[in-house]
Amino acid sequence: MLLNRLPLMVATVLMAAGCTAPAAETHYTVEDFAKVRKFDAHVHLNVKDPAFVEQAKADNFELLTINVDYPAFPSIADQADAAHHFHKADPQHFHYAATFTMQGFGTPEWAGKTNAYIDSEADQGALGVKVWKNIGMVEKDKDGKLIFIDDAGFDPVIAHIEQRGLVFIAHQAEPKNAWLPVEEMTTTNDKLYFGNFPEYHMYKQPHMPRYEALIAARDRFVTKHPELNFVGAHMGSLEWSVDEAAKFLDAHPNATLELAARITQIQYQSVRDHDKVRNFFIKYQDRLMYGTDLTLNPGDDPAAFRATAHEYWRNDWAYLATDTVRRVDDIEADVTGLNLPKSVIDKLYYTNAKRVFFNQNKN
């Protein structure tokens, strides 16, 4: 249900009219892209084909592949098998996060079985555990009611994750666009997707939880577990407002947000208030991580995927690290890059991920 959708690819990159070149010692350039160590903290490598890893090495990326309880992906076991394969081959550059099944949730044995599985994955190198938006939007209890992330049934598993020193990655809700009329959505991709698949358009599904209810459950969960190393996937589903993202980070000092598949929503805001968005990244430079949601699945063309990944990574770099102007078709606008200082880019692209995922006491 509810496909993860990558934004539409952008068009030609142009130099910003009237912009002077930033000082080399304070800012990176487009040409610096492959020279700088980087970490993509949200990808899905679901096959044993080496194309993804090879392109990542060519572009100077480490990868964190995230297993997910998503029916359109291979089984959790197959995802884990691919992750184990690449992690064993190159543990310095390839990392992964595990997930767990909701089958049996609410039964006396579910927590014990889930914790045993998490232990097995952690012992094989998993750095964290991911939960998906099926919690809150799909999974139901024995009474037929949707299960939310702050349900007490998760408590023993969350306590175990915390005790093991693992990161907890949560994707809750959809982009807020899903709850808006099509004409009010901020990206062309969402307009097309939800227009073509009205069953996933929450605005037309009044029986489903509202966006605010899902976010409130997530916030209650994070408040309930203040010591948990929490990562909000996809900007914590607050992609529509850097102001709301700032409020979340202020309220939850042990939380981090990553950018996967939400750059265009951020660009939509920066077109309207460039300084606000740029200042957000600078103020919260220790709380944000780069990620993409790039996915290599069975049946995908590896060569085509490599080209797409390379273009995607370079386009994001141009937006975040430089002041170039790019036409972004998904928001039908010319977007000026944020031109973040080197020190901020280094945190966003590398050191924050290293701190979040590796400076833990895993036992």
Secondary structure, DSSP 4 states (H G I P E B T S, - for coil): -----PPPPP--EEPPTTPPPPPTTT---GGGGGGS-EEEEEEEE-SS-THHHHHHHHTTEEEEEE----TTSPPHHHHHHHHHHHHHH-TTTEEEEEE---TTTTSTTHHHHHHHHHHHHHHTT--EEEE-THHHHT-B-TTSPBPPTT-GGGHHHHHHHHHTT-EEEE--S--GGGGS-GGG-S-HHHHHHHHH-GGG-GGG-TTSPPHHHHHHHHHHHHHH-TTS-EEEHHHHT-TT-HHHHHHHHHH-TTEEEE-TT-HHHHHHHHHH-HHHHHHHHHHTTTSEE----EEE-TT--HHHHHHHHHHHHHHHHHHHH---EEEEGGGTEEEE-----HHHHHIIIIIHHHHHHHSS---
